[in-house]
Amino acid sequence: MDQDLCAAGWHPGRAVDVTDWREQLEASGEVRMHRAAAEFLVEFGGPNVEIDGPGSSSAREPFELDPGLCVGEEDRFAGWGADVGCSLFPIRELDQGRFFLGISEVGEVFLVETWVATFGVGDAALESLILGVVPQKRLRGVRR
């Protein structure tokens, strides 16, 4: 996992300023950057992880950890966060905007679309993304 992240520009102890992302996404009033989101983005925000090929249970998809790509989708994160009982803050888009990723206040990373699924918490979630592990659905139903 570290090899793929390092190739994208990440390194242990990395710290980036998240002020612009906070301001862009909080402007709508729909979402607030909580501590887990800020800590995750300070360390992992920005890199474009270029991966592909077969994964553990799904194809490995390239991703960019840029929450700014989620501007305009804040209501989606607020709605699904309420449905799963947490505060979801956007952290990136996946598959050229087909899916989004959000992080809860306990560090659980969710795939957000017209349904939600979890990749797990913290480093395990990031590892699942890199290894191509299918997320586990959390709710049934469709939100439009």
Secondary structure, DSSP 8 states (H G I E B T S, - for coil): -HHHHHHTT--TT-----HHHHHHHHTTSS----HHHHHHHHHHSS-EE---SB-SSSB---EE--GGGGTT-HHHHHHHHHHHTS--EEEEEETTTTEEEEE-TT-EEEEESSSEEEEEEHHHHHHHHHHT---EE---S---
